[in-house]
Amino acid sequence: QVQLVESGGGLVQAGGSLRLSCVASGHTFNTYAMGWCRQAPGKEREFVATISWSGDITYYADSVKGRFAISRDNAKNTVYLQMNRLKAEDTAVYYCAAGLRPFTIRPTTLSSFGSWGQGTQVTVSS
């Protein structure tokens, strides 16, 4: 069973930066695409970023493109989300997710992810 544990959330001022981490266990990490999604209060969960199993293909939601960067370290079974120039509208619970099947290149819909972490809160004060 896949387990995903996020960390790194917190309170930051607008314009600041945070780096989220997600450690995975229970599957062959380097064969699964990984991603980050978020859910703001009163809103549906939405896709943020994804990285292929090989780490050479990334994709971002338009709302975070140019500000966020997803990366992975397959030796550490860890995926990261570097968030820069944060805005108040980035406030949400951020969830790490693993692709539904191995070797998926670019999962970008919620249904294309098969396992989820418990989430970490990111609050951006304006």
C-alpha positions as CSV (number, residue, x, y, z in Angstrom):
1,Q,0.0,0.0,0.0
2,V,1.4,3.4,-1.0
3,Q,1.9,5.9,1.8
4,L,2.7,9.5,1.1
5,V,3.7,11.9,3.9
6,E,3.9,15.6,3.2
7,S,5.7,18.3,5.2
8,G,6.9,21.8,4.9
9,G,3.6,23.8,5.0
10,G,3.2,26.8,7.2
11,L,2.4,30.5,7.4
12,V,4.2,32.9,5.1
13,Q,3.7,36.4,3.9
14,A,2.7,37.2,0.4
15,G,5.8,37.3,-1.9
16,G,7.6,34.7,0.3
17,S,8.6,31.1,-0.4
18,L,8.0,27.6,0.9
19,R,9.2,24.2,-0.1
20,L,6.9,21.2,0.4
21,S,8.3,17.7,0.6
22,C,6.6,14.4,0.2
23,V,8.2,11.1,1.2
24,A,6.7,8.0,-0.4
25,S,6.8,4.3,0.6
26,G,5.1,1.1,-0.4
27,H,5.7,1.2,-4.1
28,T,8.5,1.5,-6.6
29,F,8.8,5.2,-6.4
30,N,10.9,5.7,-9.6
31,T,8.2,4.1,-11.8
32,Y,5.4,6.4,-10.8
33,A,4.6,10.0,-11.8
34,M,4.0,12.2,-8.9
35,G,2.0,15.4,-8.4
36,W,0.7,18.0,-6.1
37,C,-2.9,19.2,-5.8
38,R,-4.5,21.7,-3.5
39,Q,-7.8,22.5,-1.9
40,A,-8.8,25.9,-0.7
41,P,-11.6,26.4,1.8
42,G,-15.0,26.1,0.2
43,K,-13.4,25.0,-3.2
44,E,-12.8,21.8,-5.0
45,R,-9.5,20.1,-5.0
46,E,-7.4,21.2,-8.0
47,F,-4.3,20.1,-9.9
48,V,-1.1,22.1,-9.3
49,A,1.9,20.3,-10.8
50,T,3.1,16.9,-12.0
51,I,6.4,15.3,-12.7
52,S,7.0,12.2,-14.8
53,W,8.4,9.0,-13.3
54,S,11.8,9.8,-14.9
55,G,11.8,13.4,-13.7
56,D,12.3,15.0,-17.1
57,I,8.7,16.1,-17.8
58,T,6.9,18.5,-15.7
59,Y,3.5,20.3,-16.1
60,Y,1.9,23.1,-14.2
61,A,-1.5,24.7,-13.7
62,D,-1.6,28.1,-15.3
63,S,-2.2,29.7,-11.9
64,V,1.3,28.6,-10.6
65,K,3.3,28.5,-13.8
66,G,6.5,30.5,-13.4
67,R,6.2,30.6,-9.6
68,F,6.2,26.9,-8.6
69,A,8.7,24.2,-9.4
70,I,8.2,20.4,-8.9
71,S,11.2,18.1,-8.6
72,R,11.9,14.6,-7.4
73,D,14.8,12.7,-5.9
74,N,14.3,9.0,-6.7
75,A,17.1,8.0,-4.4
76,K,15.2,9.5,-1.5
77,N,11.7,8.5,-2.6
78,T,10.8,12.2,-2.3
79,V,9.0,14.7,-4.4
80,Y,9.3,18.5,-3.8
81,L,7.2,21.6,-4.6
82,Q,9.2,24.8,-4.4
83,M,6.7,27.7,-4.2
84,N,8.0,31.2,-4.8
85,R,6.2,34.6,-5.0
86,L,3.3,33.2,-3.0
87,K,0.0,34.9,-3.2
88,A,-3.0,35.0,-0.8
89,E,-4.9,32.9,-3.3
90,D,-2.3,30.1,-2.9
91,T,-3.7,29.5,0.6
92,A,-4.9,25.9,0.7
93,V,-4.2,22.4,1.9
94,Y,-1.6,20.9,-0.4
95,Y,-1.7,17.2,-1.2
96,C,0.9,14.9,-2.6
97,A,-0.3,12.3,-5.0
98,A,1.1,9.3,-6.9
99,G,0.0,8.4,-10.4
100,L,-2.6,5.7,-10.8
101,R,-0.4,3.4,-12.8
102,P,3.4,3.0,-13.3
103,F,5.0,4.9,-16.1
104,T,2.2,7.4,-16.6
105,I,3.9,10.4,-18.2
106,R,1.8,13.3,-17.0
107,P,-1.2,12.9,-14.8
108,T,-3.1,16.2,-14.6
109,T,-6.6,15.2,-13.5
110,L,-7.6,14.2,-10.0
111,S,-8.7,10.8,-11.4
112,S,-5.3,10.1,-12.8
113,F,-3.8,9.9,-9.3
114,G,-4.2,6.7,-7.3
115,S,-2.8,7.5,-3.9
116,W,-2.9,10.7,-1.7
117,G,-1.1,12.0,1.3
118,Q,-2.9,13.6,4.3
119,G,-2.2,17.1,3.2
120,T,-0.2,20.0,4.6
121,Q,-1.6,23.5,5.2
122,V,-0.1,26.5,3.4
123,T,-1.4,29.9,4.5
124,V,-0.3,33.1,2.8
125,S,-1.0,36.3,4.5
126,S,-1.5,39.4,2.5
